[in-house]
Amino acid sequence: MRSDTRRVPQGKAVPSAASHPIQLGRNKIPEGVTMPNLENALQQLREERSRTRLQVQTLDKAISVIESLDGTGVSRKSARPTRIVSAASRRKMARAQRARWARVKTHNVVPIAAKRGKHTISAAGRRRIAAAQRARWAKVRAAKK
């Protein structure tokens, strides 16, 4: 019989408790260890928990920064509710914005001489184009026959 196994009454060999470690976080603790070792393991687990909390907080901050990139400047999980504006206030804001744009447009006046008129074709020019088009179609019809 090997030293790391013991005999069970049914006749089956079972490994000793020291060969079955318990996984606690990053630490493997064998079964049947003394209390001071468990205290050390408990202390290590508490330290790992605090490190993990810091990592979670860092991830939460990163997520909120990415969520705030949608243009509103506020993340979706913000404690502050979204701003609700009444219809009357929206009308006032729209009227004020239209007034601001009107003021901007009055300062950017384009002189009349700088504007180019709409290009039009004379009646004689239209007749020449129509006659040329009729001649092209006559040629197409003659080629079909």
C-alpha positions, 0 to 999 in steps of 0.5 A, spaced: 500 500 500 502 506 498 503 512 503 498 517 499 492 512 499 488 508 505 484 502 505 476 503 505 472 498 509 469 496 502 476 494 499 477 500 495 483 504 495 482 512 496 487 518 495 488 521 502 485 528 503 492 531 502 492 530 495 485 533 494 486 540 494 481 545 494 481 551 489 480 558 493 481 563 488 488 563 486 490 559 492 490 551 492 488 549 499 489 541 501 484 538 505 485 537 512 490 543 514 490 546 520 487 553 522 493 558 522 493 556 514 486 557 513 486 564 517 492 565 511 488 563 506 482 567 508 486 573 509 489 572 501 481 571 499 479 578 502 485 581 499 483 578 492 476 580 493 478 587 494 483 587 488 477 584 484 472 590 487 477 595 484 477 592 478 470 592 477 470 599 479 475 601 474 471 597 469 464 601 471 468 607 470 470 605 463 463 603 461 460 609 463 465 613 459 463 609 453 456 610 454 457 617 454 460 618 448 453 618 444 452 625 444 448 627 450 454 627 455 450 623 460 451 615 461 444 611 461 445 609 468 446 616 471 443 618 477 440 624 474 433 623 470 433 625 463 431 632 462 424 633 460 422 640 456 414 642 455 412 643 448 411 650 450 418 651 452 420 647 446 416 652 442 420 658 445 427 655 444 425 654 437 423 661 436 429 663 439 433 659 435 430 661 428 431 669 431 439 667 432 439 664 425 435 670 422 441 675 425 446 670 422 443 671 415 443 678 415 450 679 417 452 674 411 448 678 405 451 676 398 451 682 394 446 682 388 451 683 383 455 677 385 449 672 384 448 669 377 442 669 373 438 663 371 441 660 365 435 660 359 435 658 352 432 662 347 427 660 342 431 660 336 436 655 340 430 651 342 428 650 335 435 648 332 435 643 338 428 640 336 430 640 329 437 636 330 433 631 334 427 630 329 433 629 324 436 624 328 430 620 329 428 620 322 435 617 321 433 611 326 427 610 323 430 610 316 435 605 318 429 600 321 426 599 314 
